[in-house]
Amino acid sequence: MLGIGNRESPVTGVYVACSPNKGRLRPNKSAKIGFYRCLHYLYTRNYGTMKLKRPLSSTTVYRIMAAFVWALSIYSCANMSRPGGGPRDETPPVFIKGTPAPGALNVSKQKIEIEFDEIIQVENPSEKVVVSPPQKDMPEIRTSGRKITVLLKDSLLPNTTYTIDFSNAIVDNNEKNPLYSFAYSFSTGEKIDSLQVSGILLNARDLEPVTGMLVGLHSNLDDTAFQKLPLERIASSDEYGHFTIRNITPGKYRLFALKDLNRDYCFDNPSEEIAFFDSIIVPSADVKLHVDTLWTDSVTIDTIVEYNHTHFYPNDILLTSFNEGFQSQYLDKSERTDRRRINLYFKAPADSLPRLKPLNFEQDDWAILERSPLNDTLQYWIKDSLIYNMDTLLFAAEYLRTDSLRQLSPYNDTLKFIMKPVRAPKKKEKEKKEENDSVAPPEIKFLQMNAKSSGTLDIYKPLRFSFAEPLQTYDPAKIHLDQKRDTLWIPIADSLFTFQQDSLAIRDYTLTYKWTPGESYRIVMDSIAFTNIYGLFTNSYKQEFKVKALEEYSNLYLAITGVTDSAFVEILDSGDKIVRTAPVVNGGAEFLYLNPGTYYARLFIDSNGNGKYDTGNYAEKRQPEEVSYFPQELELKANWDVEQEWDIYATPVDMQKPEKIKKNKPKEKKRNY
């Protein structure tokens, strides 16, 4: 290192050295001392007491600049920075040893210890870790450093192979790399059962992979075993819906899946989601010779390796899970938020309506009933003002309710509806005087009507109107429909369009007409066209709208093969929601006047011919109706006619649903760089 000083007395003995410090650099202590001595020399030599009598010479300026550069070089050498790391750890934990050893025989201890090559964690053990045979008491699972300790609370069964299936619950501590399909087995007897069965579990209605559902076997082949006895060997479906039941003893079995709500491992709650396989399963295995080839380069073979590999069967089982749709029936809520209406809300759909008998007034025809399609929401519109002005209404109600045996039985109830009178706020003397002095006429209150349409109408849709209260009468002569020709509005004859009330939603009405594509129309309703049951009438109403032209639509025809029974095709949007439905007729389904966009298609086999999708039922041994997805998206553009062939069995069921509309998408772990 060169010294820095003046020409007469050069500075010597000053140097800079850097030494390693755990990956960081720092200045050598001797270099620091020499640097400070040098600065002190320059300061006392040239500036003294900092009272300068004359301008700085060029030599002095040079010395100062050199000292400044020197100081910067030492600072940069000493500056602390984050050390460069190696490649990111993407390797899952590696099993080292366990006590008892994997595959150990005659095990009597209920404590299992498993050690890995790095610090690990077990994520969501209560959800992901499954012990087979199933345990009544949840095992205790702890982690400490590189070790997992599992303490089984239930007594060990004799001559039984136990499997602890961790699925993907084991991850390393830093990067959370999962160890997939890790299972640990041992036996309390003289042998280890080694057979396996595997497959995939999908939701029957939308073919979504089902995650975290128990899949199990029964050696008792009686149909009622699933409802009365716990499953004998179990596994859990992973994030892709895959399952593998391990360490099975040879024999015949029935296979089930169960969303176990009460942790008893049997289907004793009709609200639980289930799946069942129709055929009896006989697990088997065979050993096949596998050949691997190692290449020196792209054309030269280095080594051919032969080895035996055990294959377990069946390994391609498809289970489709469903819920039987059972819901306990009872009156969830009754309310009176408006004097003229009482509401009843039931917890489940019903085939019959309740009976209400007034207790504090006598009148049979006292209300108009408005009900939902499933009879689970009922609104009673009270017609008589003498009744709805009563603050309290009492009714004796009789309806069906689910009893302790989960059967519908008649139930008698007393319903009380209280409507407290609303008191108007007291007015100040000044406000009263202003009201008395005012001679403005009272504001007319009209019946509220909502037109459920915009300025543009689809060619296949009617006009829809909804009223705030049920109508007593309406005058068809006061409803006018006009079509625009050039600049003139030409009336359409009343006989060419219909105006009808909805059969269930009694406050809703539709105006239906065979619209001409691309034309403009106008709906005009005179005042007092509609009068409700309380005497209110509507104000005049006018709205113009235009029907879409044919060129704005796309038409789709699906030529379908593989369907032998009645079937329906559902066109879906990007959220897997139904847009349109059409039957399969003569090997095809046609959809006219679709708005341009990206769509998907789903088909269900209508086995019972009732025109709707039906779920399964275990007591009747009825599987849910079969569902298929068209495996690609359908891109429709304006003024296009699209014809697409579709063989519903050409693509395996678990690969049919397009990825873009799948909801169960295992997420990739984020990488921190």
Secondary structure by P-SEA (a helix, b strand, c coil): ccccccccccccccbbbbbbccccccccaaaaaaaaaaaaaaaaaccccccccccccaaaaaaaaaaaaaaaaaaaaaccccccccccccccccccccccccccccccccbbbbbcccbbbbcccccccccccccccbbbbbbcccbbbbbbcccccccbbbbbcccccccccccccccccccccccccccccccbbbbbbbccccccccccccccccccccccccccccccccccccccccccccccccccccccccccccccccccccccccccccbbbbbbbbbbbbbbbbbcccccccbbbbbbbbbbcccbbbbbbbbcccccccccccccccccbbbbbbcccccbbbbbbbccccccccbbbbbcccccbbbbbbcccccccccbbbbbbbbbbbccccbbbbbbbbbbbbbcccccccccaaaaaaaaacccccccccbbbbccccccccccccbbbbbcccccccccccbbbbbbcccbbbbcccccbbbbbbcccccbbbbbccccccccbbbbbccccccccccccccbbbbbbbbbccccbbbbbbbcccccccbbbbbbccccccccccccccccccccccccccbbbbbbcccccccbbbbbbccccccccccccccbbbbbcccbbbbbbbccccccccccccccccccccccccccc
